[in-house]
């Protein structure tokens, strides 16, 4: 009897705890939603899923991406939506984890019935999602910069950042101009870094550059002194780092600690304020190639691209209190590429029709550059969309 | 209460009814997401059946079961995706390799008990985690292995969520029947004796060393089987899935379910697996609520585990028995 009572008590307690925590959660949410669906629009919304890294190593990339998408969705819906249909974006956080990105994609496709997918933030995550995207046959617009996303061609997959196959030759040409012919490369083992390493190794001979040593680190590592000590033992004239993770700042700091004098070059994966803030003094003199959004004047004042970019910078700064980085720009391009393709189609289109329409995009002036997709090119950008930046007093300066 | 509803009959009838319901689901709904979620439950149930045998009955803790699931998943994934090996062969290979892994881990662990065994298996899980990341030609490193084909036997391909659901639950039911059978017979009694007192078991003529290695290998093999099925039904695997976190969650399922029971851990497994996917079962749950549950998933299961240990050390199984008013006698093998 006593035992029974105790057991009953325990069950009640567990149940109470469960309902309590659920109720607590229900109360706690509220303001977080804000996908900004129009109020009394009668037509069904077009639902797009977005898989972004809001936590983990790429959190600094995913957050501005979500900001840009939310801002653009609100703008589109305030202007009456797409032929009267409001645009609705459902966000999923992949935690910078390919497995979570895949699970999130499955949820978006099967539970939310999305018609297209934006994401992921990272190359590894974008590639992992492909299995689900292929099985459901809907268009995916990735905001990650690995070449493999579009070179390992899938008709369903598009990419808005400059791929490594654009940025690496651009960076090498710049190095050559500085008289640098021997470089050490430090890359992460994740999708973007591994892709960067492969492209760097393939492009170096063509550019007349020798790679003295190729060092790697894993996402999540907290110290790169051992790799950099090996680099220090070579006669490299520069260190080229290829990573989009927050570990980039550690590489810069460790180089300073080891007293390495050679310059550090990065990639478009480092075009984030977190890097400059995280590396502090170690970021001074850091070079990287990226798009023009960091210094909109580099688009050329008065050009259509300049107008689009300054409008974006103005609205983003007003909404979020700081200027957008390149990652916000990639997400802006992704959501607008999808929305403009939807706008060109008749109502009731299928996923396949949407995919085909995105592929027809030509001369779309975005933030990353001017996009022209074709049946064989789903990146659609050119080296002319890039500039070389240098960090000076914590600011980005365009190298002439 | 009607006379025929005695606990014993209920205990026999319940699994049959549960099976009936499980296999009726595809006729009632065509919700792809629900099938995927229930497939995850089925996969975890398979692992839990093996872990209940090892931990719940034989009293040998393993904090390395996620690694065995990983061995099965990577073996099956690599063989089918990169080598074009027939699916059924790859699944058998994954199962056997995980079983061999369990056997090899069991040999040095024979001398270890309690915390030390927990530490050894935990270490094993960490070693395997590093291996899954660094053995890039096979595992694809951090980015994982993608494009793993669906299950297929000859020309017959199981490529729908409902098909995968039936496949996984079919295997789960067979595994549950086998483990229930083991528990009811001589090896099961030997395991309980080992759990109670190793010296006592030895004195009663149980070769405890052999028993431990056998049950460890079997349990690991079952985990490998679940991993192989996971690889083909999801189509993508990466190291983070098979981390220590998953091992701990598996142990939590057995603890919450109750040692010395099969039904308890299976029920706990279903509950904990469904927790982050509550929106598949309960329509209309807000996305924010689900996101919050997912964020707090580990905390919720940890908290429930503490409560269970404090108030109901026998877990769900003991609660069920006591609420049902039966004596705790019947060890509740299948119940």
Interface residues (C-beta under 8 A of the other chain):
Chain A: X3 X4 X6 X7 X8 X9 X10 X11 X13 X14 X17 X18 X21 X22 X25 X26 X28 X29 X30 X32 X33 X90 X93 X97 X98 X99 X100 X102 X106 X107 X109 X110 X111 X123 X124 X127 X128 X130 X131 X132 X135 X189 X190 X191 X194 X218 X219
Chain B: X31 X32 X33 X36 X133 X136 X141 X142 X143 X144 X146 X147 X148 X161 X234 X235 X236 X237 X238 X240 X241 X279 X280 X286 X287 X288 X289 X291 X292 X293 X296 X300 X303 X304 X307 X308 X311 X312 X318 X319 X322 X323 X325
